[in-house]
Amino acid sequence: MQFDRHRRLRWTPGMRDLWRENRLSIETLMYPLFAVHGSGVREPISSMPGVEHLSVDELRREAVELAELGVRSILLFGIPAHKDERSSEAYDERGIVQQAIRAVKEEVPEMVVATDVCLCQYNPAGHCGIVRNGVILNDETLPLLAQTALSHAAAGADLVAPSDMMDGRVKMIRSALDERGFEHVPVMSYAVKYASAFYGPFREAADSAPQFGDRRSHQMDPANRREAIREARSDLDEGADVIMVKPAMAYMDIIRDLRERFDVPVAAYQVSGEYSMIKAAGLRGWIDERAVVLESLLGLRRAGADLIITYFAKDVARWLREDRG
């Protein structure tokens, strides 16, 4: 009887390891962190078990622990002390993100520090740009985004990541960085960011829920695929160095589309809702959390993600260390 014997290459663990096409390594994972004002703050985020708000002194300790585990990169978000219509703490050199960058770099200089560039946490409306008469103003927002990116670079950020989805923001940020001597700082653009229901827990964590309406005027329609190529191409033309898909798991087709069309690094953000669903099911014993996490991340790698931003990065670092013995 003639037929293909595919099982030959799966017969033993060693054989399976030998032919494995995609592998997880901690170097390909980036860990998001939430910085807050104060001292000695480690405040659990109820909808994201295992994730905390951290004051700057606690961030220092966290950075050391992450480095010891082998985590090499973080993405910083900040929760401001006050909010105003101009989102002024977003670009204040004494703002919470700017303080956090300096602290992490002082403690662990080799840590790659990326920063989220947006205004939603910093204004009372909870929107990604300046709001006037209930309208989010695109062009008036761009200088503030550029100012925010500049303040992050000046504080020592290695990478700036605009997440606002305003048209033209990559060009404005790239120009501002180049003009001020930060031409070496890359832009990792949230190029393909969908108006997703998976962001709910993050909005609690960052206190960034819109106070009216929604973000569908600037974030992408989940039904659209071809539009993602246009968005990514625009950001690359404007100077983006890395393009990101957000969320990740429901948009693996989009990750693959970008991987096949563009010869630049592609990042995927496994967002708060994705994290919380897996975590909640794991805590209830409904799934094997570790197995599901590793499978989900391998799936994103298989789809074409070079970098995965995930709240599981710290757990994965421990698991990989355990596997090495």
N, C-alpha and C positions, 0 to 999 in steps of 0.2 A: 504493500500500500504506500503510495506516494503522497506526502503532504509536508508542509513546512513545520519544523520543530522549533518554534519560537521559545519554548520553555528551556531549551538548552542553556540560553544565556541568563536564565533566572534561577538556576537550580540551587545555588548556594548564596549566602550573604556576600561572600567575597566576589563571586561572579557578578552579582547585581551591582556591587560597588564599581566594578571594573568598567561596566558599560553605561553607567549613569550619565545622562546627557546634561542635566542641570544640577547644580549644587548650591546649597546655602552656605554663606560665610558671613560672619559678623561684619566684615568690612563693607558689605553691600547693604547694611541696614542703618537707618538714621533714626534717632530717638527724640520724639517731641517732648518739650518741657514747658511748664507754665510758671513764670516768675511773677511774684507779688511783692508788694512793699511790706516792711516790717522786719522782725527779727525772730528767729526760732520757729518760723511758720512751716509746718508740714500738715497741710489741711487736705484730708481725703476728698476726692470728687465723687459724690455719691453715685452718679450714673456711669462712672468709669472705675470700677474696683481696681485698686492697685496703682492708680494715677493720683498725683497730689499737686496742689499749689505749693510752691517752694519760695521762701524768702531768699534773698541773695546769699546769706551766710549758709543756708542749707543747700543752695545750688552749688556752692564750693565743694561741700562734702559729697554731694551727688556726682559731681564731675570727677572727683577722685575715684569714687567707687566704680563709675562707668569705665574709666580708663583701665582700672585694675581688671575689670571683666573683659576688656578688649573692645568695648564700644568706642568707635573713633569719631563719630559725628553726632551732633545734636541739632534740633530745630527749635529755636526759642520763640515763645509767645509771651506777651506781657499783659498783665491786668493793671490798669493805671490807678493812681490814687484819686484822680478826679477826671471828669469828662467835660468837654466843651464842644461847641459847634465847629471849631477849627481843628479838633483832634490834636491839640497842642502837645500833649505828652508823647505822642507818637514820634515826634522829631526833637524833643527836648534832650539835650546832652545829659541831663540828670534823670531822664526817664527810666522806667523800670527795665526795659530791654537793654538800654545802653549800660546801665549798672551791671546787669547780668552778664553781658558780653565781657566787660572788663574783668569781672570777678572770675569767670570761667577761664579766661585767657591767662590771668595771673596764676591761677591754681594749676591748670593743665594746658600749657601753651600749645601742645601738639594737637589738642582737640579741635576738630573742624567745626566751627560754629556758623550755622546758617540761621538767618532771621526771617521771620514772616513780616512782609511789608504790606500793611493794610491799615485802614482807619476805623474799622467797625467796632473794635473794643474801646476806642478812645472818644467816641461822640455819643451823646444821649440818644440819638435816633437808632444807633446800632446798625448803621449802613456803611458800605465800603467806600463812600465818598461824601463830599459836601452835599448837604441837603438844603434845598430852598423851596418853600411852598410845596413840600411833598414830593419834590423831584430830585433824583440823584444826578448831580451835575458832573459830567465826564471831564471836560477840559479844565474846569476850575480845580478839580481834584488832583490833576497830574503834578503840579508843582509841589504839593504837599507830600505826595508819594515819593517824589525824587528827593525832597528834603529829608524824609524819613530814612530812605536808603542811604543817603550820605551820612546821616548821623550814626547809623549802624556801622558803616565802613570806618568812620573816624574812631569809633569805640573799639574796633578790632575785629569786626565780623569778617569771616572768610568768604561768605557767600550770602547774597541777598535774594529773597524769594518773594516777589510780588504776587499776592493772592487775590487782589481786588477785582480783577477782570474789567478794569476800565480800558477802553480803546486807547492805544498809543502810550501806555505807561512804561513799557519796556524801553521804547526809544527815549523817552524823557529821562528815565533812570540811568540808562547807559550813557547818555550824553552828559548828565550831571556827574556821574562817577569819573568819566574820562577827563572832564574839564577840571576836576578838583584833585587829580593825581591818583585816583583809585582805578586806573585802567586794568589793574591786575585782579580786581574783585569780580568774579563771575556773577551772572544773573541766572538764577534757576526759576524760570517762569512757571507759575500755575497756568500753563497755556490752555489746558483743556479741563476746565473746572465746571462741573455740572451743577445745576440747581437741584440738589439731592436731598432726599429725606433722611439720609444717613448721617447728617451733620448734627442731629439733635443734642447728643451728649456734649459735643464740643461747645455748643452755644451756652450751655450751663457752665462749663469749665472756664470759658473766656468771657462770660457775661456779655455776649455779643449778639443776642437775639434781636432781630429787627423790631422796633417799637411800632411800626405800621407796615403794612404791605409785605412784600417778600423781595427776593433778589433775582427774580426771573428776568428782569430787564437787562441784566448784565451776565449772570451765570447761564450756562448753556442748557438747552432743553434736553432732558434725558433721552428723548426719542431720536435725536440727531446723531448721525455718524459722519457724514461727509463734512459737516460744518467743523468737526474737530480738526480736519486737515487744514482748512482755511485758517483757523485760529492759530494752530501751531506754526504754519508757514509765516503768518504775519509777525509772530513774536520772534522767530528766527531772523526774519528780514530786519527787524528792529534791533537785533543784537543779543538775543537770548543765547546763553551757552548750553543750558539744559532745559528740556521741556518736560512738564509734569502732567500726569493724568490723575484726576481726583473726582470721586472716589476710585478705588482700585478694583475690587473684586467683581463688581457688577459691570465693569467697563474693560474687561480683558481684551475684547475685540478692538477697542480703541488703542490700547497699549500696543497690540500687534500691528495695527495700521500705521502708527507712528514709527515703530521699529523698522518696518519694511520700507517706509518712504523717506526717512530722514537719518542721515549718518551722524547723529549727535547723541549724547547720553539721554536716555529716557528714564524719568523717575515716576514712581507710582506711590500714591498716598493711601495706605490702608487706614481709613478714617475712623473717627470715634464710634460711629454706629456699628461699623464692622467689628471693631474691637469689643464693644460692649455686648454684642450678640453672642460672640464666641465665649467671652468671659462668663456671661450669665449662664449659658448652657453648661459650661464646664463646672461652674460652682455648684450647679444642681445635679451634677453627675449624669447629665443627659448625653454628653459627648466626652471623648478623651481630649481635653483641652490641648495638651501638648501635641498630639498627633494632628489635630485639626489645624492648629496654628502653623505647624511646619508644612503641612500639605497646602494650605492657602498661600503661604509665602513662596513655596516652590512653584505653584501655579502662576504666580505673578512673574517669577523669574522665567518660566517657560514661555509666557506670553511675550517677553522681551524687555522687562524692566531691568535696567542696570542698577538702579538704586530703589530701595523700598523704604518709605517713611512709615514706621509702625510703632505703636505703643507696646508691642510685644518684644522690642529689640533687647531689652534688659533680660527678659525671661529666656529668649533664644540664646543670648550670650552664656547664661548659666547652663542651659541644656547642652550646648555644644561643648562647653568645658567639661561637663559630666561625661559626655560621650568619649572625649579624649582621655578620660581617666585621670 
